[in-house]
Amino acid sequence: MANIFENNPHCTFTWSALGDITKGRPNLGTQLPVAVYRIFEYAMFDVLTHKFGLEKGQELFRQAGHTAGMEFAKNVLAITLEPTAFFADLAEKLSALKIGILRVEKFDPTEGSFILTVGEDLDCSGLPPTGEMVCNYDEGFLAGIMEAYSKEKYEVKEIDCWSSGAKTCRFMGKVLR
């Protein structure tokens, strides 16, 4: 029996690889505790950083987030909306899926820049303060969403994080020109 990645020689993730979760989990449903998500995420990050080093592990998490963000945007979001409506749709979807509570602090389409906050972030809210920015996956996820929306490549950096001592995650993004 072939696995979901054997159909493509490049092992490319697509939204269809998620399958029909409702059909496959009629009793347990589509939701899971944040701790279960974090077990997977933190264990994977641990393996990657031990094998490749911290910087490469962070880079790989950003790349995975980017891939997920592109697929999320193309399959869940209305990417043809004007910016205000698009960000409202994004905020609604992130909240409904319990990923986080999005707030747009700044969006400048002419400059190609933004500052977003994500409260109750799935990846880090509640972690002990370490002084570090830990949401590398989120950086890539937001960059992928913005690329799918704008058709331009974005670089996204976390500038505040729950783990750094802030009570919300803040991300700054800009178009790569």
N, C-alpha and C positions, 0 to 999 in steps of 0.2 A: 504494500500500500504506500503510495507516494505521500510525502508530507506537503504542506502548503507552499513551501519554498522550492520544491523540485520542479514545478511547472515553469519556472523561469530560471534560465541558466545564471542569471546575475543575482538571484535571491532578493529581488526587489520587493519591498513591502508595499502593498496596496490595501485600500480600505476593505476590499472584498475578503482579504485574508482573515478578517475578524469573524467571519461566519455569521450565522443567525443565532445570536446569544439567547434571545427569548425562547426560541425553539429548543436549543440545546440545554437550557437551564430552567425548565418549567417550574421547578420547585424552589430553587435557590435564587432565581431572578438575576437581574443585570447588575446589581449593586454589590459592593464588597467594602469591608472596613478599610480605612486609610492605612492602618497598620499592615495589612496584607500587601497593599500596593508598595508601601515603603520597604517591607521585607524584600520584595523583588528588586526594587530600585537600588537600595543601599547594598544589597549583596552583589548585584551586577556591577555597581560602581567599585566595590571593594575588589572584586576579581580583576576588573579592567585596570585599576590603578596599581595593583600588585604585579600584574603582568607587564604593563606598558609604562607605568609612571603616572604621577598625578596630572601633569599637563596633557598627556595623551588621553588619559581617562576622561578628563573634562572635555576635551575636543570631541571624543567619540560620543559622549552624552549630548553635546550640542548638535552633532550630526544626526543622531537618532531623533532628537527633539525636532530638528528641522524637517526630517522626513515625515514625522508624525504630524507636525503643524501643516505642512503642505496638503497631506491627505485629509486632515481634519477640515481645513478650510474648503477644499474642493467638494467634500461630501456632506458637510454639516452646515456650513455658513452660506449666506447669500452674498457672494463676492462681487456682484454687479451693482450693489447699492452705493449711494454716495457715502462719504466718510462718516457722517453723524449716524446714519441709519446702520451702516456696517458695524461700527463700534458698539452700538446698542444691541445689535444681533449677537455679536461676539460676547458681550457682557452677559446677555440672557443665557446663551448656550453654556458658557463656562460656569455660571451659577447653577443652572439646571443639572449639569453633569457633575456638580460638586467639585470642580477643579479649583475654583477660587472666585473671589468677588473682584471684578475688574472695574477700575476707574481710570478714565482718560484725564491726565493732567494737562497734556499738551499734544496737539497734532498739527503739524505744519506741512501740508502736502507740497507746497512750493519748495521748501527746504528739504523735504523728505525725512522729517524727524518726528519723534514722538517721545513722550514720557508716560508710562502706564504704571499703575500700581495694581497689585494682586493681593487682596486681603484673604486671610484664611487659606493661604496657598497649600495645595495638596502636597507639595514636595517638602516643605520645611516648617510650616507654622506649628509652634509648640516645641521645636527643638531647643536644647539648651544653647545659650549664647556662647559662641566660640570666636566671634570677631570675623568670621569668614562669610563670603558669598558662596552659597552652595547650590543655587538653582540653575546649573548649567543646562540641564534638559529644558527648562522653561525658556532660557535664552534662545535656544534653537527652535523650540516650539513657536514662540512669538515671531521669530525671524521667518520661519516657514509660512506661517499664517499671513504675514505682511507681504511676503513674496508672491504667494498665490493671489492675494488681493490686488496688489499694485503692479505685478509683473516686473518688479525690480528687486534686486538682491538687497537684503538688509543685514546689518550687523547689529546685534542686540547685546547689551551688557547690563548685568544687574548692578545697580548702584546702592541699593539698600536691601537688606535681607533680614528675616526673622532671626536667623542664626548670627547675624552681625550685631544684633541688639535692637534692630528696628522692629516695630510691631506689624509691618507690612513689607512686602517685597516691591521694589521699584525698579523699573527697567527703562533704559534709555536706548532708543533705536535710531538708526540713520541709514539712509540709502547709501550703498557702496557705489561711488561714481568714479 
